[in-house]
């Protein structure tokens, strides 16, 4: 697998490697975990917001 980082990300990676006393792999893995959690949350929120009606508004006219 080849991964290419732009110059800004590469520089930031080197700076934070020294500041945090972590190796590049650890920083990248932590950043990806955070990214995937954020994206999964966005997807879940999007899937849960298929309607803009509240629970009561949605079921108001339904008779069982």
N, C-alpha and C positions, 0 to 999 in steps of 0.2 A: 504494500500500500504506500502510495506517495501522497504527501500532504504538502501543499504550498501555502506559505504565509506571506501576506504582504509585508512591506518593510516596516510599517507602523506596528503591526502586531508582533513582528519579530523583535523589534526594539523594546516594546513593552514587556515581552516575555523575558528578555534578558535583564531588564531593570527589576522586574518583580521576582525573578529568580534570586537575585542578590538581596533584595529587601526582605523577602519572606523566608530566605534560607531553604528554599524548596527547589527540587530539580524541575526541568521543563516538563517532563512527562507528568509529574504530579500536578502541576499547575494546569496543564491542558486537560487532564482527566477531571479535575475539580470543576473547571470551567464548562466542560461538556456536560457533566452531570447537572449543573445548574441550568444550562441552556435547555436540556431535554426536559427537566422538571417544569420550567417556565412554559415551554411550548406545549407540553401535555396539559398543563392547566388552562392555557388559552383554548386548546381544542375542546377540552371538557366544558368550559364556559360557553363556547360557541354551540356545542351540541345540546347543552341544557337551556339555551335561550332561543329555542325554535319559535317561541311565541312571546309576545310582549304583554300578554294577559296574566293577571294574578290567578291563583288557584280558584278563588271564588268567582272571578269574572269568567273564567273558562267553563266552569261547571254550573253557572247560574241558571241557564235555561234547560238543563238536562233533567228530564224526569225519568225516574226508574220505577 
